[in-house]
Amino acid sequence: MKKIVAALLICTGLQAAAQNTPHENLVQYVKPIIGTQRMGHTYPGATVPFGMVQLSPETDTASYELNGKYNPKVYEYCAGYQYEDKTIVGFSHTHFSGTGHSDLGDFLIMPTVGPLKLNPGVADVPGSGYRSAFSHANEVSAANYYKVKLDASNITAELTTSARVGFHQYIFPKSDQSHVILDLMAGIYNYPDKTVWTYVKLLNDSTLVGYRQTNGWARTRTLYFAMAFNKKFIQHGFKKYDKREVYGGFWGKFNQSKNFPEIAGKQIRAYFDFKTEEGEKIKIKFALSPVSMDGALANMQAEAPGWDFDKVKADGQKLWETELEKITVNASVERKQDFYTAMYHTMINPTVYMDVDGQYKGLDQNVHKADGFTNYTTFSLWDTYRALHPLFNIIQPQRNADMVKSMLVHFDQSPENMLPVWSNSANENWCMSGYHSVAVLADAVVKGNAPFDANKALDAAVTTARHRSYEGIGEYMDKGYIPDEKTGVSVSNTLEYAYDDWAIAQMAKKLGKTDIYNEFIKRSENYKNVYDDKSGFMRPRKADGTFRAKFDPLSTINEGFIEGNAWNYTLFVPQDPTGLIKLMGGNKRFVGYLDSLFTMNLPDKYFAETEDITRDGIIGNYVHGNEPSHHVAYLYNWTDKPWKTQERIRMILPRMYKPTPDGLGGNDDTGQMSAWYIFSSIGFYPVAPGSVDYSIGSPSVNNATIQVGNGKTFKVNVKNQSEKNVYIQKMTLNGKPYNSLTITHQDIMNGGELVFYMSSKHK
């Protein structure tokens, strides 16, 4: 009996040890350098999950304006950094991740030694300014940590963050001429008049505060800061580059350029001088606030009260580890790098937009306090409604609910009485088309993740969708489509409105609002009104009901679509694939159309005039590098050849995603490209957010465990996994045969196990 008890104790101990054995560190697989070359538009610097601060290097100073016109070169610098560049200009505190348009790049800091230079200079003339050459051999980019050696000064720069504080650590050589430059003129998508006003005030000889207001994509954006050094500076100075003022008051009584306690103007650079010993660390804490300078100081004190750089770095990386653990996968090292960098990229945006006390500036330009929720900004909704927010409804339900609440207060504060389209920093940017916030609201409500007033959400969605003066909605409501004469993107807008209307109908159905459901389910069929059965494509239609005569379905310019051609956009009916197949002539023709999309050649001339579509993201004529086609590979599931979905998914994954600087086939678009990767690599995808169904694909990992809350996990187990075994022979769900091509949200959130049995031959 004693032997049996001892054996049981040993067995129990082994089980406990197995349960308590920590899994491998996942942060090691995050490679923020992925996507920093060519089209990815990601940045390599430091940030914490959904943090307000994104502290990262800038590698050029390309201006948005060139000879009075748009400068196409600036597009390369949406994230401030291009991997192929050889110099670093400095380190700024705000960045978008993966966007195809930009702003931000606030409060650039650059350490230097030697004679003071306050101009950044030019890249091809070494020593012409404060910028410095650097080598990727001396660069480290990790989750919440960036390190680089600045060759011009022999200074090593290290960066880390908390949610609202950027922490700089600069290791200086011995010098009596050590400087830290604060460039308040610098910015991304910059131009001479972008800065509306700047103010700086010294509190003592190691601390200063201020703010900057900018115009641009966000036209009334004001950001406050507090900056503290770990060492007193010997002296400081300001230089103003403002145009001569017609009237500037009587400040000429002072010499404001050196050791003056404050400065105000539009174009300002500041410097702070030190004497340093070899290896001395000058540390800087730089806190942000959307509300006030006092708010920035309070944020600094709350999040980074001391000077322990390594602790701030470690605390941030622990936050990342917690988020990454929400999905654990078994795969090769390279695929783990792809997967966990994708996870990282999905949890950069949206960003927190409030002080530690909950105060934030609203769209009405008043100060508000978030009551019981975290207020977020940076909503790139044309992109992220497709997969990012559905992913959040699984692994970030509380955050996604708070994001919806943030959208609802946006609606309350909006002078136009609309939900966000593309919003940032208490501004509506009106970028891209559709009113896709309604899809985010609907997806949350339909999937039961709605700890908010769902009826208010429906009212806000309906009000937005009935806003007749916004981009053709009135004509859309009256005619069932947007006429070609009204806008150059009449077809894509019609298609996107129809999808959004379907999403509203699903929310109304869930809430028992039959009249709203009937109105919007009818509107959701408007996609049929721009389909031309003679050409077989969605096509611009005139106000008199006729289709535009001159039409090229391969071109992305001036053909009625935004960032896409008719070949791709004709398939944008995710809400009704069955109806679309019927409209296009039935199963056989539809399969042939999909096959042609993936296998035909799209000559460069057809996208030469658009910066958002390049060869990097194209397979045949299928444009994976741009979001409107992200559901397309899954449409085979509505035909008699669903195995082709499996084949296409496993072809797209390794071609569009690699663990290299150029490893993204298009703009990551605040995480949408990465969310597609996460879903598709584990075997299913939300073709139509607002539905409870996910479409089955072909998993590329060996297995995955998803934390779905309340201690439950949903596991994906893949048998016979290999690069050749891309076809599903059979599936089981919780041990029972499973024959559906969809899996429901509830099946996932209940926890359980989905097993794929794979083969090199399709059924």
N, C-alpha and C positions, 0 to 999 in steps of 0.2 A: 504493500500500500504506500509506504514511504517513497518507493521508487516511482510509483505512478504520480504521486503528488509532486515530487521533484521534477519529473518530466513535464508535468502540466505547468509548473512554475517557469521552467526553462522556456517552454513553448510560448507561454504568455509573455514572458520577458522579451523573447525574440520578436513577437508580434508588435509589442509596444515600441521596441527599438526601431522596427521597420516603419511604424507609423510616424515616429518622431524623427526619423532620419531626414535631414534637410535635403531637398532636391538641389540640383546644380544651380549655381548663380546664373541668372538669365541676362543680367545687365551686360555681361561679357560679350553677348552676341549683338548688341546694339552698335551699329556703325553709322553714326549721323553723316558721315562723308558720302554715303550712298545718295545719289541724286543731286550732288553738288556740281556735276559736270553736265554741260549741254542743257537738256530740257527739264530736268527734275525740279529745279528751282527750290531745292531745300537748302538749309544752312547748317554748318558744322558746329555751331557754338552751343552754349550751355542753356538749359532750361529745365524746369521741373514739370510734371504733368499739368497741363492746362494753365501754366504759369503766365502771369502778366509780363514778366521780364523774359526776353529772349536775347541773351548776351552773346554776340557773335561778331566775327571779323568782317570788315568790308574790304574788298579787293580792288575797287575802282570808284571813280567819282563821276560816272557817266550822267550827263544831264538829260532830263526829259525833253528839253527844248534845244533845237539846233537851227540856227538861222531863222528863228520864228516859227519853226515847224516841229512836229514830233520826231524825235531821234530814235530810230529803230534799235540802235545799239543798247538803249537803256533796258530793253526787254530782257536781255541776258542777266540783268542785275535785280530781278524782282526780289531775291533773297539777299542781295548785297554781296554775294560771294560767287565767284566762278573758279572752279578747280584749276583751270588752265592758266589763270593769272599768276604772275611772279611776284607781285607786291601786295602788301597789306597797308591800308590807309589808316586803320584804327579799329576800335571795337565799340559798337553801339548796342543799345539796349532793347530795341523793339524790331521785330521782323515777322513777316508772314511766312508760312511754310508751304512751299510748293505752288504758289499762285502764278497766274498768268497776267496779273496786273499788280501794282504795288503802291506803297506809301511807306511811312514809318522810317526806320533808321535813325531814331532819336538819340541825341546826346552821345556823340562820338568821343571816345577817350583814346589818346595815343601817348605812350611814354617815349621820351627821346633823351639823348645826351649830346653835349657839344653846343655850338652856337644855336640859339633859339630860332626855329623856323616855324612860322605860323600858317604857311600855305602848304597844302598837301603835295604840291608838285605834280609831276607827270611820271607815268610808269617807265617810259623809255629813256628818262634822264635821271640816273641815280644821283641822289643828293640834292635834287632840285626842290625838295620840300620835306615835310615830316614823315612821309610814307617810307616804308622799308621793304627791301627784298626779303623773301623767306623761302624755305624749302619744305616740301612735304615730308622729307626725311626727318625734319625736326618739328613735326606737327603731330599732335594727338587729339583725336576727336572721339569722345565717348559720351554716354548719357550723363548730363549735368557736369561735364568737364571738357574744357578745351585748353590746349597748351601749344605754344609755338615760340620759336626763337626768332627774334627780329634781328636780321643780320646787320643792318645799318648801325645799330646801337649796342649790339651784343646783350640785349635785354631779353630775358625769358618771360613771356606773358602767360599767366594762368587765369582762367575764368571759371566761375561756378555761380549758382544762383539759389535763392529761395523763391517763393511765388512772386514777391514784389521787390526783391533786392538783387541787384547784380553785384557780385563780389569779385574784385580784381586783385590779383597778386602779381606784382612786377618785380623780378629779381634783377637789380641794377648792377653794373660794374662800378668800380671806384671812379667818382667824378665830382668835381666842384660845379659842374654844369648839367645837373640832372633836372629834367622837366616832365611835367604831366600836362598835356594839352587837352582842353575841353572845347571841342568844336561844336558850337551851337548853330552853325550854318549848315552842317552836313545833313544829308538825308537821302533816302531812296526815292527814285522818281523825282529827283530834286530839280529845281530851277530857281533863278534869282529871286523871284517874288513869292516863293512858296512859304517862307517864314513870315507870318503876319506880325508877330511881336515876341520878344524874348525879355526875360527879366532874371537877374542874378543878384543875390544878396549874401554877403558874408556874415556868418554868425560869430565866428572866431577864426583863429589862424589854422584851423584844420577842418572846418565845417562850413558849407554853404548850401543855400536853397535857391529855388527859382522855378520858372515855368517857361514853356514855349507853346505858342499857338501857331498852327500851320493850316494852310489852304491846300487843296488838291483833291484827291479821291474823297477824303473826308474833309468837308469845307470848314468845319468849326471845331476842329480837334485841339483841345488844350491838355497838355500833360505837365504835371508838376513833378519836381524832383528834390531830393536831399542827397548831398554828397559829403562823405566824411573820409578823411585820411587817418591812418594810424600814426602819422608823424606830422608835426607842425611844419608848414612850408616856410621858407625863408622870406619869400616875397611872392607877390602875385601881380598879374596885370591883365588888362582887357584890350582888345583891339576891335573897333567898330569899322565895318565896311559899308555902312549905310550910304545910300545916295544922299547928297546934300539936302538937308531939310529946309523947306520954305519957312517953317516956324518950329523951333525946337526948345522954346523956353529959354531960361537963363542958366543952364547947366554949364555953360562955358566958363563960369566963375571958378570951376574946379578942373584940375588935371585928373580926369577919370581913367587914364590909361594905366596907372601904376599905383598899387596898394590903396585903391579906393574901395569903399565898402559895398558899392552896388553899381550896377550898370543896366541900362535898358535900351532896346533898339531892335532892329530887324536882323542885322547881320553881325554876329558877335563871335569872337573866339576869345577864350581865356587861357591863361597858363599859370602854373604853380611851380616854383623853383625849389630845389633841394640840393644838399650835399650828401652824397651816398658813399658808403664803403663797399668794397668788393663783396658781392653776394647779398647785399642788403635788400630786404623786401619792403617795398612801398605798397601798402594795401589800401584799397579804396572800396567803400561800400556806397552803392548808388541805388537809392530807393525811388520808386515811382508811385504816383497817386493820380487818379483821375479827378480829384476833388480839390486838393490844397497842398501848400508847402508843409503845413503842420501835419496833414495826413501822411505825407511822404516820410516825415520824421518819425511819426508814430509807427508806420509800417516797418521802418528800419529797426526801431527799438524792439518791436514785437518779434520780428523774424530773424534778425541778426544782431543781437545785443553785444556780442563780443567780437574778437578778431581772429577766431580759429577758422582759417580757410578750410582745412581738411575736414572739420566737423560739418560745415555747411555743405561741402561736397558730398560727404558720406550720407548726411541726412537726405539730400536730394536724391541720391542714388538708391536709398532705401525706399523712397516714394516710388521711384521707377520700378524697383523690384516688385513691390506690392502690386502695381498695375500689370506688369508683365506676367505675373503668376496667375492671372485670371484665365489665361489659356496656356497650357503646357503641351508641347509637341515633342514627338520623337522623330528625328529626321537627321540628315547629314549636317555637318557643321555649316556648310555653305547655305543649306536651306534654312537652318536655324538663324543664320545671320539675316537672310531675307525676311524670315517670318518676324523675328523680334525687332528688327528695324522697322518693319511695317507696323507692328504694334506700337512702337515708339512714335512713329509719324502720325498714327491715328489719335494719339493722346497729347498732341501739342496744342491743337485748336479744337473747338473754340477756347478762348482764353478768359480767365477770371478778370472781371472788370468791377472791382470795388475795393475799398480799403479794408483793413482788418476789422474795423468797427461796422462794416456793412454799408458805408456810404459810397455812393457813386453818382456821377453826372448822368442825367437822363437825356433822351432825345429832345426833350423840351428845353434843354440847357439849364434846368434846375437841378439842385442836389436832392437826391432821394436816399432812402435807406432800405436795403433789401430785407424784407420781413420774412424770416424763416426759410430763405433760399439763398444760394450763391448766384450772383448776377454774372452772366457771361456776355462776351462780345466776340467778334470775328466769326460771323456766320456767312460762309460761302455756300449758300443753299442750293444754287444751281448744280453744284457738285455733290454736296454731302448728304442730301436727302436720299440719295440712291443706295448707299451702303454704310456710310459712316454712322448716321443716326440709328439705323436698324441694328448695327453692331452694338452701339451704346445701349439699346433696349435689352440686349442680352447681358453684357458684361459691365455696363455703367448705368443701370436703370435710374439711380438717384440723380446722377449728374444729368442724364438726358431729361429727366423731369424738371430739373432746375433750368435747363436750357429752354425748355418750353415755357416755363414761367418767365424767363428773361424775354422771350419773344412776346409774351402777353403784355408785359409792362412796356415793351417797345410799342406795341399797338396802342396802349393807353396814352403814351406820350407823343405819338406820331401826329404832327399837324395834318398829314394826309389821311389819317385814320386807316392805316394799313399795317399788316404784319411785315416783318423784315423781308427784303429781297436779297441784298448783300449788305450787311451792316457791320460797322466797326467804330468803336470809340465814340459812342453816343451820336453817330452819324449814319444816315442811310446813303449808301453809295449807288443804288439802283443799277448795279452791274448784272449783266446777263438777263435772261428772260424767264417767264413763268412767275408764279407766286408760290414757290415750292416750300415755304415754311408751312403751308397747309398740309403738305404730305408728312412733314415731321410731326405735326400735331396729330394727324389722323393715325399715323403708325403707332404712336404712343397710346392713343385712346383705344384703338382696335386691339392692341396687344395687352391691354390691361395695365399699362404702366402710366397711370394718370392720377397721381396725387395732387391734382389741381382741379380747378373748376372746368370740367370738360364741356359743359354747355356754353360757358364763356368762350372757350377755345373754338367751338363750332361757330358761335356768333362772329368772332373775329375773322375766321376763315371765310365765312359767307360774305361779310362786309368787304373784305379784301377782293374777293372774286367778283363782286358786283361794282367795283370801282370803275365806272364807265370811261373816265378820262385817262386811265392808265394804259398806255401802249396797246390800243386797239381793243380793249375789253368791250367797249360799247358796241362796236361793229361785230365783234365775235358773238355777243349776246343777241344781236338783231338778226344777223345773217347766218350764224352757225360757223363762220370762218372769218378770218381777217383778210380783207381785200389786199391784193398786191400793191395797189396804189397807196395804201395807208403806210406801209413800212417795208423796208428791205428784208425783213425777217418774218414775213407774214405766215409762211408755212410752219416753220419751227415753233413760232409763238402759238399758232392754232393747236398744234400737236401737244405742246407742253401744257397749255391751258386745259385741254381735254383730259390729260392725265390728272392734273391737279383737281379738276372737277370730280373725277372718279374718286379720288382720295377723300374729298369732302363728303361725297355720297356714302362712302363706307363709314365715316365717322357719324354721319347723321343716322344711318341704319343702326349702328351700335347704340346710339342714344335714343332710339325710338322716334326720331323726327321724320315722319313719313313724307311730309310735304317737301322738306329740304332734300331728302333722298331722291324723290321723284324729279325735282328740278335739276339736280346736278348729275344724276345718272343719265338723264337725257342729254345734258350738255357734254358729258364724257364721250358721246358717240360722234361729236363734231369732227373727229379725225377723218371720218368717211367723206366729209365735204371737200377735202383737199386732195383726195385720191383721184388720179386720172387713169381710168382703166385702159385708155388707148395706149398710153406710154408705159403703164405699169408702175408709175412712181407717184408719190406725193409731189404736188406741183403748184406753183403760185396761181391763184385764181383771182380774176378781176372782179370788181364790184358788180358788173353785169352778168356774172355767172360763168363766163368763158375762161378757159385756162390760157395763161400766157403762151403766146405762139413760140417765141424764141426761148429755148430752154436746153440747158446742158446738165444732165443728172450727175456728171462727174465733177463739176466745178464746185468749189467752196465759196466763190465770190459772186455776189449779186444774183443769186438764184433762189432767194427766198428763205435761206436758212442761216442760222448763226453757228459758226464754227463747225461746219459739216456740209456734206453734199446729200443729194436726194437719195443716192444708193443707201447711205447709212440711215438718214432720217426717216425714210419710208418705213423702217422697222420700229420707229419709236411709238409703239402702242403697247407698252408693257401691261396696261390694265386689261387688255382684251386680245391676247394672241390668237385665240380661236376665231374671233371676228375678223382680225387682220388677215389670217390665212384664207378665210372664205372670200374676203374682199379681193385678194390678190390672185384668186383663181384656183385655190385648193392646195392640197397637200403636196402633190408632185411638183407643181410650179414653185411653191414656196420653198421646198427643199432645194430645188435647183437655184433659186435666187440666193439663198444663204450660201450654198456651195460656191457660187460665182463670186460673192462678196469676198470670201476668204482666199480665193485662188486667182482672181484676175489681177492684172497689174495696173496700178494707178500711176500714170506718168507724173513726174515732178511738177510739170506746168500747172496741174490742177490744184495744187495747194501752195504754189510759189508765193502768192500774195497774202497768205495768212501766216502770222507768226505762231499761232497756237497749234498748228498741225505740221509736223515734219516727218521725214522718213523714219525717224527713230521709233515712232509709235504706230507704224502702219504695217499690217500683214495683209498682202493683197490690196484690197480696197477697204478692209476692215480697219477702223481707226481706234485702236485701244488706247492710244495716248490722249484721247479726249472723251469726256464722259458720256455723251449721248448714245454710244454704242456698247456701254458696259453690260447691258442685259442680253445682247444679241446672241452670243454663243449658246445661251440657255434656251433659245426659242425652238431649237430642234426637239425639245421635250414635248412640244405640242404637235409634233408630227409623228409619222410612223418610223422615224429613224432617230430616236433619242440617244443612241450610242454616239451619234456625231457630236452632240454636246460634250460628251465625255472626251472624245478625241480632240475637239477644239480647245477645251479648257486646259488639257495637259500640254497642248502645243503652245498656248499663249503664255502660260506661267513662266517657263524658262526663257522664253524669247523677250518678254517685256520686263522681267525682274531678275536682276543679278546683284551680287554683293560687291559691287564696284562703284566708283564715283559716277560713272555714266549708266548706272544700273536701273534707272527708271525710264521707260519709254515715252514719258510725257510729264507735264506738270503734275506733281503729286496732289495739288489742289486741296490743301489743308486736310489731307488724309484720305480722300476718296479713292485714289489709285491704290493706296495701301490697304484700305478696307476691302476692296475687291480681291486683293491678294489673300487676305486672311480668310475671308469666306470661301473663296474658290479652292484654296489649298486644304481646307478641312472638309470640303465636299458638298456644300450647298450655298445658295445665294438668294437674296431678296429681290426677285425680278420686279415686283410691284409693291414698294412700301405702302402701307395702308391695308395690305392683306396679311393674314396670319400665316401664309404659306411661304416656304423657301423651296426653291427649285434645286433638285439633285444634280450635282455635277460629277466630278471625279477627283477624289482627294489625292494630294501629292505627298502628304506626310504619312508616316507609318501608323501613328495614332495621335490623338489629341484629347485633352481633358479640359473641359470648359467649366469654370466656376459660375453657376447660375444663381447663386444666392441661397440663403437659408440652409447652408451646409450641403447643398445638393451639387452634383456634378453631372454633366452630360458628356459621355465619352464617345469618341469616334475611333473605331478599331479597324485597321485595314489589313486584310489577309492577302498574301501573295503580292505585296507591293513591289513594283519595280518601274523603271522608266518605260519599259515596253508594255507592262500590264496596266493599260489605261482604261480598260473596259470593265464595267460592272457585270459580273455573272449572276450575282444574287445579293440580297441584303437581308439582315435580320434587325429588328428593333426590339430590344429587351428580350432577346431569345426567341422571338417569333418571326416567321417569314414576313418580309416587308416588300411589297410589290409596287408601291406608289412612287411617282416621280417627284413628289413633294413631301416635305415634312413640316409639321405645324410648329408654330412658336410654342404652344403649350407642351407639345411632345418634348421640346428641348428644355423648357423651364421646369418641367416635372422631374428632370434628371433621368438617367438611364444610359443605355448603350446602343449605338447604331454601328453595326458591323458590315463592312463592305468586303465582298469576295471578288478579287480582281483577276483579270485574264488578259492575254495579248490578243484575244479574238472577241469580236462583239457577238452578241446574241442575234 
